[in-house]
Amino acid sequence: MNMPLKELTPAEVRRAGWEALREKLGPASTLKFILDYDRGEGNYTELRKKIFKEKTVKDIIEDMKKEGYM
């Protein structure tokens, strides 16, 4: 299924995603991936604005380094 994304319905995109995962990971690992995937809740942008309100990019990078993410 190599149709441009804009031509696919949401259901077709989900189906293509499942097929791609299953082909690449196999059924068991696909299920593990899906169970680990979390869409989250709330407003991502507003939450980030609140969390990082008083921080500069430099502050955030330093925090990431301290936590071992970089």
N, C-alpha and C positions, 0 to 999 in steps of 0.2 A: 504494500500500500504506500506508494510514493506520491500521493496527491499533495499539492500545496496546502499548508495548514489552514489557510483562510477558506478552503473549500470543504473542510471536514466539519461535521456536526460535533458537538461536545461528546456524544456517545461514541462516535467514530474515533475521536482522539483518544478517549479512554481505552477503547478496544485495541487500537494500534499500540498504545503504551504498554498494555498488558502483554501483547504479542511480542513486542521488542524485549521486555523484561524476561519473559519466559524463554525466548530464544537465547538471550545472552546469559541468563543466570540459572535457567532450569526452573521447574515448578516449585521445588522446596525453597530455594533461595529467593525466588520471586515473592512467595508468601511471607518469608521472613522480612524482606524489604518493606512490603506493604504494611505489615503489622508494626514495623518500627517507624513508619512514616506518620507524621502528625501534622494536620493542617493548622493546628493552633486555633485560637479563638480571639475575639476582640479586634481592635484596630491596631495593626502592626505599626503603622506610621506614627500614630499618636503615642503609642507606648514608647517607641524609640525616642521621640521628641522629649518625653518626660524623663526617661532614663538618662539620656545624654545631654540634658538641658544645660548644665553648667560645665560641660567638658569640651575641650578642643579635640581636633583630630589627633594631635600629638598625645594628649592625655589618654585617649582611647587606645592608641597603638601601644603606649607604655603599659597600660592595664593588660592588654592582650599578651604582651611579652612576659609580664609577671605571672600570668596564668598559664603560660606555656603554649599559647595558641600560635605563636610566631617564633 
